[in-house]
């Protein structure tokens, strides 16, 4: 339901922006040159939100596939890492110390999609040779997710799509009431970290 609602919101917003763009072209054609900055802003916004909607659609399909296949959380994480490993010659290391019953279903999906988004960024942008995915307990009751690579790092001036991926991961971290950080790895590359307190611990029965 959460994925369906977020996708619907993104597509509705795109329709509104498309209407704005059409209005600018139809009613202010003579002033097109003067409106170039506004046109560029609207087009970029449309492109960014289309990318987000596409990501959400992929997540919806992934969630559906995992639900149908009945995979456990541990298996879903492992399958995701192996899936991206097949796409490019990067040596992925997985260290998952979480059990299958520690998170709610929604938390499992949020974590899974954070991991998949981070892996997608690594495959598409990092030029890394090695990457590590680690899920473990931290400070007692907290869960920590760390995705680290030895690539070129994040370019703050280019690669809009890469930054959209970070926005998606940050939003999913908020859904977990967690903390999100991205920083340069020691020795080069990028490390993404998400930490949160599972609901089964935060709200014991």
MODELLER restraints for C-alpha pairs under 7 A, 6 or more apart:
rsr = mdl.restraints
at = mdl.atoms
rsr.add(forms.Gaussian(group=physical.xy_distance, feature=features.Distance(at['CA:3:A'], at['CA:56:A']), mean=6.72, stdev=0.5))
rsr.add(forms.Gaussian(group=physical.xy_distance, feature=features.Distance(at['CA:3:A'], at['CA:60:A']), mean=6.17, stdev=0.5))
rsr.add(forms.Gaussian(group=physical.xy_distance, feature=features.Distance(at['CA:7:A'], at['CA:53:A']), mean=5.78, stdev=0.5))
rsr.add(forms.Gaussian(group=physical.xy_distance, feature=features.Distance(at['CA:7:A'], at['CA:56:A']), mean=5.98, stdev=0.5))
rsr.add(forms.Gaussian(group=physical.xy_distance, feature=features.Distance(at['CA:7:A'], at['CA:57:A']), mean=6.97, stdev=0.5))
rsr.add(forms.Gaussian(group=physical.xy_distance, feature=features.Distance(at['CA:10:A'], at['CA:49:A']), mean=6.56, stdev=0.5))
rsr.add(forms.Gaussian(group=physical.xy_distance, feature=features.Distance(at['CA:10:A'], at['CA:53:A']), mean=5.86, stdev=0.5))
rsr.add(forms.Gaussian(group=physical.xy_distance, feature=features.Distance(at['CA:11:A'], at['CA:53:A']), mean=6.76, stdev=0.5))
rsr.add(forms.Gaussian(group=physical.xy_distance, feature=features.Distance(at['CA:14:A'], at['CA:46:A']), mean=6.15, stdev=0.5))
rsr.add(forms.Gaussian(group=physical.xy_distance, feature=features.Distance(at['CA:14:A'], at['CA:49:A']), mean=6.87, stdev=0.5))
rsr.add(forms.Gaussian(group=physical.xy_distance, feature=features.Distance(at['CA:17:A'], at['CA:42:A']), mean=6.85, stdev=0.5))
rsr.add(forms.Gaussian(group=physical.xy_distance, feature=features.Distance(at['CA:17:A'], at['CA:46:A']), mean=6.64, stdev=0.5))
rsr.add(forms.Gaussian(group=physical.xy_distance, feature=features.Distance(at['CA:21:A'], at['CA:42:A']), mean=6.75, stdev=0.5))
rsr.add(forms.Gaussian(group=physical.xy_distance, feature=features.Distance(at['CA:59:A'], at['CA:113:A']), mean=6.80, stdev=0.5))
rsr.add(forms.Gaussian(group=physical.xy_distance, feature=features.Distance(at['CA:72:A'], at['CA:100:A']), mean=6.44, stdev=0.5))
rsr.add(forms.Gaussian(group=physical.xy_distance, feature=features.Distance(at['CA:73:A'], at['CA:100:A']), mean=5.57, stdev=0.5))
rsr.add(forms.Gaussian(group=physical.xy_distance, feature=features.Distance(at['CA:73:A'], at['CA:108:A']), mean=6.53, stdev=0.5))
rsr.add(forms.Gaussian(group=physical.xy_distance, feature=features.Distance(at['CA:74:A'], at['CA:100:A']), mean=6.21, stdev=0.5))
rsr.add(forms.Gaussian(group=physical.xy_distance, feature=features.Distance(at['CA:77:A'], at['CA:112:A']), mean=6.34, stdev=0.5))
rsr.add(forms.Gaussian(group=physical.xy_distance, feature=features.Distance(at['CA:80:A'], at['CA:116:A']), mean=6.65, stdev=0.5))
rsr.add(forms.Gaussian(group=physical.xy_distance, feature=features.Distance(at['CA:84:A'], at['CA:119:A']), mean=6.78, stdev=0.5))
rsr.add(forms.Gaussian(group=physical.xy_distance, feature=features.Distance(at['CA:85:A'], at['CA:92:A']), mean=6.42, stdev=0.5))
rsr.add(forms.Gaussian(group=physical.xy_distance, feature=features.Distance(at['CA:88:A'], at['CA:123:A']), mean=6.69, stdev=0.5))
rsr.add(forms.Gaussian(group=physical.xy_distance, feature=features.Distance(at['CA:90:A'], at['CA:128:A']), mean=6.59, stdev=0.5))
rsr.add(forms.Gaussian(group=physical.xy_distance, feature=features.Distance(at['CA:90:A'], at['CA:129:A']), mean=4.87, stdev=0.5))
rsr.add(forms.Gaussian(group=physical.xy_distance, feature=features.Distance(at['CA:90:A'], at['CA:130:A']), mean=5.39, stdev=0.5))
rsr.add(forms.Gaussian(group=physical.xy_distance, feature=features.Distance(at['CA:91:A'], at['CA:129:A']), mean=6.27, stdev=0.5))
rsr.add(forms.Gaussian(group=physical.xy_distance, feature=features.Distance(at['CA:91:A'], at['CA:130:A']), mean=4.71, stdev=0.5))
rsr.add(forms.Gaussian(group=physical.xy_distance, feature=features.Distance(at['CA:91:A'], at['CA:131:A']), mean=6.27, stdev=0.5))
rsr.add(forms.Gaussian(group=physical.xy_distance, feature=features.Distance(at['CA:92:A'], at['CA:130:A']), mean=5.96, stdev=0.5))
rsr.add(forms.Gaussian(group=physical.xy_distance, feature=features.Distance(at['CA:92:A'], at['CA:131:A']), mean=4.91, stdev=0.5))
rsr.add(forms.Gaussian(group=physical.xy_distance, feature=features.Distance(at['CA:92:A'], at['CA:132:A']), mean=5.64, stdev=0.5))
rsr.add(forms.Gaussian(group=physical.xy_distance, feature=features.Distance(at['CA:93:A'], at['CA:131:A']), mean=6.26, stdev=0.5))
rsr.add(forms.Gaussian(group=physical.xy_distance, feature=features.Distance(at['CA:93:A'], at['CA:132:A']), mean=4.58, stdev=0.5))
rsr.add(forms.Gaussian(group=physical.xy_distance, feature=features.Distance(at['CA:93:A'], at['CA:133:A']), mean=6.13, stdev=0.5))
rsr.add(forms.Gaussian(group=physical.xy_distance, feature=features.Distance(at['CA:94:A'], at['CA:132:A']), mean=5.94, stdev=0.5))
rsr.add(forms.Gaussian(group=physical.xy_distance, feature=features.Distance(at['CA:94:A'], at['CA:133:A']), mean=4.88, stdev=0.5))
rsr.add(forms.Gaussian(group=physical.xy_distance, feature=features.Distance(at['CA:94:A'], at['CA:134:A']), mean=6.04, stdev=0.5))
rsr.add(forms.Gaussian(group=physical.xy_distance, feature=features.Distance(at['CA:95:A'], at['CA:133:A']), mean=6.15, stdev=0.5))
rsr.add(forms.Gaussian(group=physical.xy_distance, feature=features.Distance(at['CA:95:A'], at['CA:134:A']), mean=4.66, stdev=0.5))
rsr.add(forms.Gaussian(group=physical.xy_distance, feature=features.Distance(at['CA:95:A'], at['CA:135:A']), mean=6.32, stdev=0.5))
rsr.add(forms.Gaussian(group=physical.xy_distance, feature=features.Distance(at['CA:96:A'], at['CA:134:A']), mean=5.64, stdev=0.5))
rsr.add(forms.Gaussian(group=physical.xy_distance, feature=features.Distance(at['CA:96:A'], at['CA:135:A']), mean=4.72, stdev=0.5))
rsr.add(forms.Gaussian(group=physical.xy_distance, feature=features.Distance(at['CA:96:A'], at['CA:136:A']), mean=6.44, stdev=0.5))
rsr.add(forms.Gaussian(group=physical.xy_distance, feature=features.Distance(at['CA:97:A'], at['CA:135:A']), mean=5.85, stdev=0.5))
rsr.add(forms.Gaussian(group=physical.xy_distance, feature=features.Distance(at['CA:97:A'], at['CA:136:A']), mean=5.06, stdev=0.5))
rsr.add(forms.Gaussian(group=physical.xy_distance, feature=features.Distance(at['CA:98:A'], at['CA:135:A']), mean=6.46, stdev=0.5))
rsr.add(forms.Gaussian(group=physical.xy_distance, feature=features.Distance(at['CA:98:A'], at['CA:136:A']), mean=6.00, stdev=0.5))
rsr.add(forms.Gaussian(group=physical.xy_distance, feature=features.Distance(at['CA:103:A'], at['CA:198:A']), mean=6.06, stdev=0.5))
rsr.add(forms.Gaussian(group=physical.xy_distance, feature=features.Distance(at['CA:103:A'], at['CA:200:A']), mean=6.78, stdev=0.5))
rsr.add(forms.Gaussian(group=physical.xy_distance, feature=features.Distance(at['CA:107:A'], at['CA:176:A']), mean=6.72, stdev=0.5))
rsr.add(forms.Gaussian(group=physical.xy_distance, feature=features.Distance(at['CA:110:A'], at['CA:172:A']), mean=5.97, stdev=0.5))
rsr.add(forms.Gaussian(group=physical.xy_distance, feature=features.Distance(at['CA:114:A'], at['CA:169:A']), mean=5.33, stdev=0.5))
rsr.add(forms.Gaussian(group=physical.xy_distance, feature=features.Distance(at['CA:114:A'], at['CA:172:A']), mean=6.87, stdev=0.5))
rsr.add(forms.Gaussian(group=physical.xy_distance, feature=features.Distance(at['CA:117:A'], at['CA:165:A']), mean=6.32, stdev=0.5))
rsr.add(forms.Gaussian(group=physical.xy_distance, feature=features.Distance(at['CA:117:A'], at['CA:169:A']), mean=6.89, stdev=0.5))
rsr.add(forms.Gaussian(group=physical.xy_distance, feature=features.Distance(at['CA:118:A'], at['CA:147:A']), mean=6.87, stdev=0.5))
rsr.add(forms.Gaussian(group=physical.xy_distance, feature=features.Distance(at['CA:121:A'], at['CA:162:A']), mean=6.21, stdev=0.5))
rsr.add(forms.Gaussian(group=physical.xy_distance, feature=features.Distance(at['CA:121:A'], at['CA:165:A']), mean=6.87, stdev=0.5))
rsr.add(forms.Gaussian(group=physical.xy_distance, feature=features.Distance(at['CA:126:A'], at['CA:151:A']), mean=4.70, stdev=0.5))
rsr.add(forms.Gaussian(group=physical.xy_distance, feature=features.Distance(at['CA:126:A'], at['CA:152:A']), mean=5.53, stdev=0.5))
rsr.add(forms.Gaussian(group=physical.xy_distance, feature=features.Distance(at['CA:126:A'], at['CA:153:A']), mean=6.40, stdev=0.5))
rsr.add(forms.Gaussian(group=physical.xy_distance, feature=features.Distance(at['CA:127:A'], at['CA:151:A']), mean=5.16, stdev=0.5))
rsr.add(forms.Gaussian(group=physical.xy_distance, feature=features.Distance(at['CA:127:A'], at['CA:152:A']), mean=6.34, stdev=0.5))
rsr.add(forms.Gaussian(group=physical.xy_distance, feature=features.Distance(at['CA:128:A'], at['CA:149:A']), mean=6.19, stdev=0.5))
rsr.add(forms.Gaussian(group=physical.xy_distance, feature=features.Distance(at['CA:128:A'], at['CA:150:A']), mean=5.24, stdev=0.5))
rsr.add(forms.Gaussian(group=physical.xy_distance, feature=features.Distance(at['CA:128:A'], at['CA:151:A']), mean=3.79, stdev=0.5))
rsr.add(forms.Gaussian(group=physical.xy_distance, feature=features.Distance(at['CA:129:A'], at['CA:150:A']), mean=6.55, stdev=0.5))
rsr.add(forms.Gaussian(group=physical.xy_distance, feature=features.Distance(at['CA:129:A'], at['CA:151:A']), mean=6.91, stdev=0.5))
rsr.add(forms.Gaussian(group=physical.xy_distance, feature=features.Distance(at['CA:130:A'], at['CA:149:A']), mean=5.86, stdev=0.5))
rsr.add(forms.Gaussian(group=physical.xy_distance, feature=features.Distance(at['CA:130:A'], at['CA:150:A']), mean=5.94, stdev=0.5))
rsr.add(forms.Gaussian(group=physical.xy_distance, feature=features.Distance(at['CA:131:A'], at['CA:148:A']), mean=5.51, stdev=0.5))
rsr.add(forms.Gaussian(group=physical.xy_distance, feature=features.Distance(at['CA:131:A'], at['CA:149:A']), mean=4.12, stdev=0.5))
rsr.add(forms.Gaussian(group=physical.xy_distance, feature=features.Distance(at['CA:131:A'], at['CA:150:A']), mean=6.56, stdev=0.5))
rsr.add(forms.Gaussian(group=physical.xy_distance, feature=features.Distance(at['CA:132:A'], at['CA:147:A']), mean=5.74, stdev=0.5))
rsr.add(forms.Gaussian(group=physical.xy_distance, feature=features.Distance(at['CA:132:A'], at['CA:148:A']), mean=5.22, stdev=0.5))
rsr.add(forms.Gaussian(group=physical.xy_distance, feature=features.Distance(at['CA:132:A'], at['CA:149:A']), mean=6.40, stdev=0.5))
rsr.add(forms.Gaussian(group=physical.xy_distance, feature=features.Distance(at['CA:133:A'], at['CA:146:A']), mean=5.86, stdev=0.5))
rsr.add(forms.Gaussian(group=physical.xy_distance, feature=features.Distance(at['CA:133:A'], at['CA:147:A']), mean=4.60, stdev=0.5))
rsr.add(forms.Gaussian(group=physical.xy_distance, feature=features.Distance(at['CA:133:A'], at['CA:148:A']), mean=6.60, stdev=0.5))
rsr.add(forms.Gaussian(group=physical.xy_distance, feature=features.Distance(at['CA:134:A'], at['CA:145:A']), mean=5.81, stdev=0.5))
rsr.add(forms.Gaussian(group=physical.xy_distance, feature=features.Distance(at['CA:134:A'], at['CA:146:A']), mean=5.07, stdev=0.5))
rsr.add(forms.Gaussian(group=physical.xy_distance, feature=features.Distance(at['CA:134:A'], at['CA:147:A']), mean=6.40, stdev=0.5))
rsr.add(forms.Gaussian(group=physical.xy_distance, feature=features.Distance(at['CA:135:A'], at['CA:144:A']), mean=5.80, stdev=0.5))
rsr.add(forms.Gaussian(group=physical.xy_distance, feature=features.Distance(at['CA:135:A'], at['CA:145:A']), mean=4.63, stdev=0.5))
rsr.add(forms.Gaussian(group=physical.xy_distance, feature=features.Distance(at['CA:135:A'], at['CA:146:A']), mean=6.46, stdev=0.5))
rsr.add(forms.Gaussian(group=physical.xy_distance, feature=features.Distance(at['CA:136:A'], at['CA:143:A']), mean=5.89, stdev=0.5))
rsr.add(forms.Gaussian(group=physical.xy_distance, feature=features.Distance(at['CA:136:A'], at['CA:144:A']), mean=5.47, stdev=0.5))
rsr.add(forms.Gaussian(group=physical.xy_distance, feature=features.Distance(at['CA:136:A'], at['CA:145:A']), mean=6.74, stdev=0.5))
rsr.add(forms.Gaussian(group=physical.xy_distance, feature=features.Distance(at['CA:137:A'], at['CA:143:A']), mean=4.67, stdev=0.5))
rsr.add(forms.Gaussian(group=physical.xy_distance, feature=features.Distance(at['CA:137:A'], at['CA:144:A']), mean=5.97, stdev=0.5))
rsr.add(forms.Gaussian(group=physical.xy_distance, feature=features.Distance(at['CA:138:A'], at['CA:144:A']), mean=5.92, stdev=0.5))
rsr.add(forms.Gaussian(group=physical.xy_distance, feature=features.Distance(at['CA:141:A'], at['CA:197:A']), mean=6.32, stdev=0.5))
rsr.add(forms.Gaussian(group=physical.xy_distance, feature=features.Distance(at['CA:141:A'], at['CA:201:A']), mean=6.95, stdev=0.5))
rsr.add(forms.Gaussian(group=physical.xy_distance, feature=features.Distance(at['CA:142:A'], at['CA:195:A']), mean=6.59, stdev=0.5))
rsr.add(forms.Gaussian(group=physical.xy_distance, feature=features.Distance(at['CA:142:A'], at['CA:196:A']), mean=5.49, stdev=0.5))
rsr.add(forms.Gaussian(group=physical.xy_distance, feature=features.Distance(at['CA:142:A'], at['CA:197:A']), mean=4.57, stdev=0.5))
rsr.add(forms.Gaussian(group=physical.xy_distance, feature=features.Distance(at['CA:142:A'], at['CA:198:A']), mean=6.94, stdev=0.5))
rsr.add(forms.Gaussian(group=physical.xy_distance, feature=features.Distance(at['CA:143:A'], at['CA:195:A']), mean=5.45, stdev=0.5))
rsr.add(forms.Gaussian(group=physical.xy_distance, feature=features.Distance(at['CA:143:A'], at['CA:196:A']), mean=5.45, stdev=0.5))
rsr.add(forms.Gaussian(group=physical.xy_distance, feature=features.Distance(at['CA:143:A'], at['CA:197:A']), mean=6.11, stdev=0.5))
rsr.add(forms.Gaussian(group=physical.xy_distance, feature=features.Distance(at['CA:144:A'], at['CA:193:A']), mean=6.96, stdev=0.5))
rsr.add(forms.Gaussian(group=physical.xy_distance, feature=features.Distance(at['CA:144:A'], at['CA:194:A']), mean=5.71, stdev=0.5))
rsr.add(forms.Gaussian(group=physical.xy_distance, feature=features.Distance(at['CA:144:A'], at['CA:195:A']), mean=4.35, stdev=0.5))
rsr.add(forms.Gaussian(group=physical.xy_distance, feature=features.Distance(at['CA:144:A'], at['CA:196:A']), mean=6.80, stdev=0.5))
rsr.add(forms.Gaussian(group=physical.xy_distance, feature=features.Distance(at['CA:145:A'], at['CA:193:A']), mean=5.51, stdev=0.5))
rsr.add(forms.Gaussian(group=physical.xy_distance, feature=features.Distance(at['CA:145:A'], at['CA:194:A']), mean=5.07, stdev=0.5))
rsr.add(forms.Gaussian(group=physical.xy_distance, feature=features.Distance(at['CA:145:A'], at['CA:195:A']), mean=6.28, stdev=0.5))
rsr.add(forms.Gaussian(group=physical.xy_distance, feature=features.Distance(at['CA:146:A'], at['CA:191:A']), mean=6.84, stdev=0.5))
rsr.add(forms.Gaussian(group=physical.xy_distance, feature=features.Distance(at['CA:146:A'], at['CA:192:A']), mean=5.66, stdev=0.5))
rsr.add(forms.Gaussian(group=physical.xy_distance, feature=features.Distance(at['CA:146:A'], at['CA:193:A']), mean=4.55, stdev=0.5))
rsr.add(forms.Gaussian(group=physical.xy_distance, feature=features.Distance(at['CA:146:A'], at['CA:194:A']), mean=6.66, stdev=0.5))
rsr.add(forms.Gaussian(group=physical.xy_distance, feature=features.Distance(at['CA:147:A'], at['CA:191:A']), mean=5.63, stdev=0.5))
rsr.add(forms.Gaussian(group=physical.xy_distance, feature=features.Distance(at['CA:147:A'], at['CA:192:A']), mean=5.20, stdev=0.5))
rsr.add(forms.Gaussian(group=physical.xy_distance, feature=features.Distance(at['CA:147:A'], at['CA:193:A']), mean=6.60, stdev=0.5))
rsr.add(forms.Gaussian(group=physical.xy_distance, feature=features.Distance(at['CA:148:A'], at['CA:190:A']), mean=5.73, stdev=0.5))
rsr.add(forms.Gaussian(group=physical.xy_distance, feature=features.Distance(at['CA:148:A'], at['CA:191:A']), mean=4.19, stdev=0.5))
rsr.add(forms.Gaussian(group=physical.xy_distance, feature=features.Distance(at['CA:148:A'], at['CA:192:A']), mean=6.35, stdev=0.5))
rsr.add(forms.Gaussian(group=physical.xy_distance, feature=features.Distance(at['CA:149:A'], at['CA:189:A']), mean=5.30, stdev=0.5))
rsr.add(forms.Gaussian(group=physical.xy_distance, feature=features.Distance(at['CA:149:A'], at['CA:190:A']), mean=5.56, stdev=0.5))
rsr.add(forms.Gaussian(group=physical.xy_distance, feature=features.Distance(at['CA:149:A'], at['CA:191:A']), mean=6.53, stdev=0.5))
rsr.add(forms.Gaussian(group=physical.xy_distance, feature=features.Distance(at['CA:150:A'], at['CA:188:A']), mean=5.54, stdev=0.5))
rsr.add(forms.Gaussian(group=physical.xy_distance, feature=features.Distance(at['CA:150:A'], at['CA:189:A']), mean=4.10, stdev=0.5))
rsr.add(forms.Gaussian(group=physical.xy_distance, feature=features.Distance(at['CA:150:A'], at['CA:190:A']), mean=6.78, stdev=0.5))
rsr.add(forms.Gaussian(group=physical.xy_distance, feature=features.Distance(at['CA:151:A'], at['CA:188:A']), mean=6.55, stdev=0.5))
rsr.add(forms.Gaussian(group=physical.xy_distance, feature=features.Distance(at['CA:151:A'], at['CA:189:A']), mean=4.24, stdev=0.5))
rsr.add(forms.Gaussian(group=physical.xy_distance, feature=features.Distance(at['CA:151:A'], at['CA:190:A']), mean=6.95, stdev=0.5))
rsr.add(forms.Gaussian(group=physical.xy_distance, feature=features.Distance(at['CA:152:A'], at['CA:188:A']), mean=6.82, stdev=0.5))
rsr.add(forms.Gaussian(group=physical.xy_distance, feature=features.Distance(at['CA:152:A'], at['CA:189:A']), mean=5.26, stdev=0.5))
rsr.add(forms.Gaussian(group=physical.xy_distance, feature=features.Distance(at['CA:153:A'], at['CA:184:A']), mean=6.51, stdev=0.5))
rsr.add(forms.Gaussian(group=physical.xy_distance, feature=features.Distance(at['CA:153:A'], at['CA:188:A']), mean=6.80, stdev=0.5))
rsr.add(forms.Gaussian(group=physical.xy_distance, feature=features.Distance(at['CA:153:A'], at['CA:189:A']), mean=4.40, stdev=0.5))
rsr.add(forms.Gaussian(group=physical.xy_distance, feature=features.Distance(at['CA:153:A'], at['CA:190:A']), mean=5.10, stdev=0.5))
rsr.add(forms.Gaussian(group=physical.xy_distance, feature=features.Distance(at['CA:154:A'], at['CA:190:A']), mean=6.96, stdev=0.5))
rsr.add(forms.Gaussian(group=physical.xy_distance, feature=features.Distance(at['CA:170:A'], at['CA:180:A']), mean=5.98, stdev=0.5))
rsr.add(forms.Gaussian(group=physical.xy_distance, feature=features.Distance(at['CA:173:A'], at['CA:179:A']), mean=6.36, stdev=0.5))
rsr.add(forms.Gaussian(group=physical.xy_distance, feature=features.Distance(at['CA:173:A'], at['CA:180:A']), mean=6.11, stdev=0.5))
rsr.add(forms.Gaussian(group=physical.xy_distance, feature=features.Distance(at['CA:173:A'], at['CA:194:A']), mean=6.62, stdev=0.5))
rsr.add(forms.Gaussian(group=physical.xy_distance, feature=features.Distance(at['CA:176:A'], at['CA:196:A']), mean=6.48, stdev=0.5))
rsr.add(forms.Gaussian(group=physical.xy_distance, feature=features.Distance(at['CA:177:A'], at['CA:196:A']), mean=6.41, stdev=0.5))
rsr.add(forms.Gaussian(group=physical.xy_distance, feature=features.Distance(at['CA:178:A'], at['CA:194:A']), mean=6.60, stdev=0.5))
rsr.add(forms.Gaussian(group=physical.xy_distance, feature=features.Distance(at['CA:178:A'], at['CA:195:A']), mean=5.40, stdev=0.5))
rsr.add(forms.Gaussian(group=physical.xy_distance, feature=features.Distance(at['CA:178:A'], at['CA:196:A']), mean=4.19, stdev=0.5))
rsr.add(forms.Gaussian(group=physical.xy_distance, feature=features.Distance(at['CA:179:A'], at['CA:194:A']), mean=5.50, stdev=0.5))
rsr.add(forms.Gaussian(group=physical.xy_distance, feature=features.Distance(at['CA:179:A'], at['CA:195:A']), mean=5.29, stdev=0.5))
rsr.add(forms.Gaussian(group=physical.xy_distance, feature=features.Distance(at['CA:179:A'], at['CA:196:A']), mean=6.46, stdev=0.5))
rsr.add(forms.Gaussian(group=physical.xy_distance, feature=features.Distance(at['CA:180:A'], at['CA:193:A']), mean=5.84, stdev=0.5))
rsr.add(forms.Gaussian(group=physical.xy_distance, feature=features.Distance(at['CA:180:A'], at['CA:194:A']), mean=4.66, stdev=0.5))
rsr.add(forms.Gaussian(group=physical.xy_distance, feature=features.Distance(at['CA:180:A'], at['CA:195:A']), mean=6.89, stdev=0.5))
rsr.add(forms.Gaussian(group=physical.xy_distance, feature=features.Distance(at['CA:181:A'], at['CA:192:A']), mean=5.82, stdev=0.5))
rsr.add(forms.Gaussian(group=physical.xy_distance, feature=features.Distance(at['CA:181:A'], at['CA:193:A']), mean=5.28, stdev=0.5))
rsr.add(forms.Gaussian(group=physical.xy_distance, feature=features.Distance(at['CA:181:A'], at['CA:194:A']), mean=6.59, stdev=0.5))
rsr.add(forms.Gaussian(group=physical.xy_distance, feature=features.Distance(at['CA:182:A'], at['CA:191:A']), mean=5.75, stdev=0.5))
rsr.add(forms.Gaussian(group=physical.xy_distance, feature=features.Distance(at['CA:182:A'], at['CA:192:A']), mean=4.50, stdev=0.5))
rsr.add(forms.Gaussian(group=physical.xy_distance, feature=features.Distance(at['CA:182:A'], at['CA:193:A']), mean=6.42, stdev=0.5))
rsr.add(forms.Gaussian(group=physical.xy_distance, feature=features.Distance(at['CA:183:A'], at['CA:190:A']), mean=5.79, stdev=0.5))
rsr.add(forms.Gaussian(group=physical.xy_distance, feature=features.Distance(at['CA:183:A'], at['CA:191:A']), mean=5.46, stdev=0.5))
rsr.add(forms.Gaussian(group=physical.xy_distance, feature=features.Distance(at['CA:183:A'], at['CA:192:A']), mean=6.65, stdev=0.5))
rsr.add(forms.Gaussian(group=physical.xy_distance, feature=features.Distance(at['CA:184:A'], at['CA:190:A']), mean=4.54, stdev=0.5))
rsr.add(forms.Gaussian(group=physical.xy_distance, feature=features.Distance(at['CA:184:A'], at['CA:191:A']), mean=6.01, stdev=0.5))
rsr.add(forms.Gaussian(group=physical.xy_distance, feature=features.Distance(at['CA:185:A'], at['CA:191:A']), mean=5.38, stdev=0.5))
